[in-house]
């Protein structure tokens, strides 16, 4: 939580993967009728979720967060092993 919203920054291998995440997520987001506040800078996508008409975080936000996590996990690079 950050500023009363569910907050997450996703990092991807490059811009194409970050943009691909947003494009893929947009289909699911539209189907849910619940739109995130998000931004993209190169390989990062920052997402904030809140239900504005409810005045805070609701079950809709947690459901969308689960969906975004699932989509992102398919596009993010595996953790480096050292």
C-alpha positions in Angstrom: 0.0 0.0 0.0 1.2 3.5 -0.8 -0.9 6.6 -0.4 -4.0 4.5 0.3 -3.7 2.5 -2.9 -2.3 -0.9 -3.8 1.1 -0.1 -5.3 3.4 -2.2 -7.4 6.3 -1.6 -9.7 7.0 -4.3 -12.3 10.4 -4.6 -14.0 10.8 -6.4 -17.3 13.8 -7.3 -19.5 13.2 -4.3 -21.8 10.6 -1.9 -23.2 9.0 -4.4 -25.5 8.2 -6.7 -22.5 6.9 -3.8 -20.4 4.7 -2.5 -23.2 3.5 -6.1 -24.0 2.5 -6.4 -20.3 0.4 -3.3 -20.6 -1.2 -4.3 -23.9 -2.0 -7.8 -22.6 -3.3 -6.4 -19.3 -5.4 -3.8 -21.1 -7.6 -6.6 -22.5 -8.2 -8.1 -19.0 -8.6 -4.7 -17.4 -11.3 -3.7 -19.9 -13.1 -7.0 -19.4 -13.1 -6.4 -15.6 -14.3 -2.8 -16.1 -11.8 -1.7 -13.5 -9.0 0.5 -14.7 -5.6 1.0 -13.0 -3.6 4.2 -12.6 -0.4 3.1 -14.4 2.7 4.5 -16.1 5.6 3.1 -18.1 9.2 4.2 -18.3 11.5 2.0 -20.4 11.4 -1.5 -18.7 9.2 -0.5 -15.7 5.5 -0.3 -15.3 4.2 1.3 -12.1 0.6 0.4 -11.1 -1.7 2.0 -8.4 -5.0 0.4 -7.7 -8.0 1.9 -5.9 -11.7 2.0 -6.4 -12.4 5.7 -6.7 -16.2 5.5 -6.4 -15.8 3.5 -3.1 -13.1 5.9 -1.8 -10.4 3.3 -1.3 -9.2 -0.2 -1.9 -11.8 -2.9 -2.5 -12.0 -6.6 -3.5 -12.0 -5.3 -7.2 -8.5 -4.0 -6.6 -7.2 -7.2 -5.1 -8.7 -9.2 -8.0 -7.1 -7.0 -10.6 -3.8 -7.2 -8.7 -3.9 -11.0 -8.9 -4.6 -10.8 -12.6 -1.7 -8.3 -13.2 0.6 -10.5 -11.1 -0.2 -13.5 -13.2 0.3 -11.7 -16.5 3.5 -10.1 -15.4 5.0 -13.3 -14.2 4.9 -14.6 -17.8 6.9 -11.7 -19.1 9.4 -10.9 -16.4 12.8 -12.3 -16.6 13.7 -15.0 -14.0 15.8 -13.8 -11.0 19.5 -13.9 -11.5 21.4 -16.6 -9.7 24.8 -15.8 -8.3 
